[in-house]
């Protein structure tokens, strides 16, 4: 492979890895939903 091909391959792999890790960290840091909102919808006013 040429030098340009190596640079393109490595930069693409690094970019995909960084984006994947960023989304994974974002998901892990998202706080859980409150159960209070869910229980209010269980008993609707009739």
N, C-alpha and C positions, 0 to 999 in steps of 0.2 A: 504494500500500500504506500501511497505517496504521503508526504508530510502533511499536505492539506487535508487528506482523508483522515489521518490520525487526529488532527486538530478538530475537525468537524465531528468525528465520532466521540471523542472525549468530551467536548463541550456539550454535545447533545445528552450524553449519559449523565454528566454532572448536573445539567439543567433539570432533567427529568427527576433525578434523585432529590435535588433541593426542593422542587415543587412538591414532590410526594411527601417528604419529611415535613414541610411547612403545613400541608393540609392535615397530616397525621397529628402534629402537635396542636393545631387549631381544634381538632375534634377532641383531643384529650383534655384541653383546657376549657371547653365549653361547659358551663355549669348545668347540672341536671334541671329538668323542668320541675316547677312546683306542683305538688299534688293538690294544692288548694284549687287551682283552676280546673283540674280534671273532676274533682268531686262536685263542684257547682253544677256541672253539666249532667251529672248522673240523675238528679232529681229536678226535672224541669217543672216550672209552675204551670199547672193545668187550668 
